[in-house]
Amino acid sequence: MPERTQQFGLFGARGARAAELVARRLDDLAGGIATPVTVRRGWTARLHYLTRSAHSLAAARDAGLTVTDRTLNAWLDGRRAPSRRSLDQIEAAYRQVRRSNVARYLLGRLNAQGRGTRVEIHPLNQSQVPGPRQRVLEYRSLNVRHWDQVVDAWARGDAAALDDAWIEQIVDLGSQWGQYEHCTNIGFAA
C-alpha cells in the first residue's frame, strides 16, 4: 500500500488535497447565505442567524465571536458597522454554526440508510509534468457507505481528522489509493 504523498507538485502536478475538496463540496451542500459578508445585507443576515436563539448565540461565542452584547445590538440596529477583523469573526462563526446545524441532516442524506453515496474522483492535472514522470491516471468512482467520521470532522472544522477519515474511505480504491490523495475535483450529491 502506498504511503501518503510528501512532496506533491514537485514535478508540476496540480490539484488539491482530496479532503479539502470534500470539505468544499460539503460546504456547498450545506448551503447558506449567498451574499458576501463584506456587504451590509450579508453580515446582518449572518448576525440574525447567529443571534436568533440563546443556543445559536452560545454556539457563535464558542466558534469565536468575541464581541459584547452591546456591540452586537449596535450592529443589528444599524448604528455601527463591524470592522474587517469582526467581519472575519462573523464569517468564521457563521460557517462553524451552520456546519454543526446541518451535519446531522447531511449525514442522513449521504449514508442513505446504508446504501451510501456515489463519489466521483477526477485525477490531478499532469499537463505541466514532464512526459517520463507522468502517471496513468483515470477517472474513478466509489460508493461511500459510512460518512460518519468524514461529516463529524467537517462539522468540527478539524482538517487533519477530515484528511484521515477521507483516506480511510479511498483505501477502498485498492493499491492505487495514493494516486487519488490529491485530485482536481470530487463530486457527490446528497
CORNORZI-V156270 format. One record per residue. N is the residue number from 1. NEAR is the number of other C-alpha atoms within 12 Angstrom. Layout:
# CORNORZI-V156270
((N/NEAR) (N/NEAR))
This chain:
# CORNORZI-V156270
((1/13) (2/16) (3/15) (4/19) (5/18) (6/12) (7/13) (8/23) (9/23) (10/15) (11/18) (12/18) (13/25) (14/21) (15/27) (16/27) (17/35) (18/40) (19/38) (20/32) (21/31) (22/38) (23/37) (24/27) (25/24) (26/38) (27/29) (28/22) (29/24) (30/31) (31/20) (32/24) (33/23) (34/17) (35/16) (36/18) (37/30) (38/23) (39/19) (40/21) (41/19) (42/24) (43/34) (44/32) (45/25) (46/39) (47/42) (48/24) (49/29) (50/35) (51/27) (52/17) (53/13) (54/13) (55/15) (56/25) (57/28) (58/19) (59/28) (60/35) (61/26) (62/21) (63/27) (64/24) (65/33) (66/23) (67/24) (68/13) (69/16) (70/13) (71/20) (72/30) (73/19) (74/17) (75/28) (76/26) (77/15) (78/16) (79/12) (80/16) (81/26) (82/29) (83/18) (84/14) (85/17) (86/25) (87/29) (88/22) (89/28) (90/40) (91/35) (92/28) (93/35) (94/39) (95/38) (96/34) (97/35) (98/35) (99/35) (100/29) (101/27) (102/26) (103/34) (104/22) (105/23) (106/33) (107/34) (108/21) (109/28) (110/29) (111/26) (112/21) (113/13) (114/16) (115/15) (116/24) (117/26) (118/24) (119/29) (120/27) (121/34) (122/28) (123/32) (124/33) (125/27) (126/28) (127/17) (128/17) (129/18) (130/14) (131/13) (132/10) (133/15) (134/19) (135/20) (136/15) (137/20) (138/20) (139/21) (140/25) (141/23) (142/24) (143/26) (144/34) (145/25) (146/26) (147/38) (148/29) (149/28) (150/38) (151/40) (152/30) (153/29) (154/41) (155/33) (156/27) (157/29) (158/21) (159/25) (160/20) (161/23) (162/31) (163/30) (164/24) (165/28) (166/38) (167/33) (168/25) (169/33) (170/36) (171/24) (172/20) (173/27) (174/17) (175/13) (176/22) (177/30) (178/30) (179/37) (180/44) (181/38) (182/36) (183/33) (184/28) (185/30) (186/34) (187/29) (188/27) (189/24) (190/25))
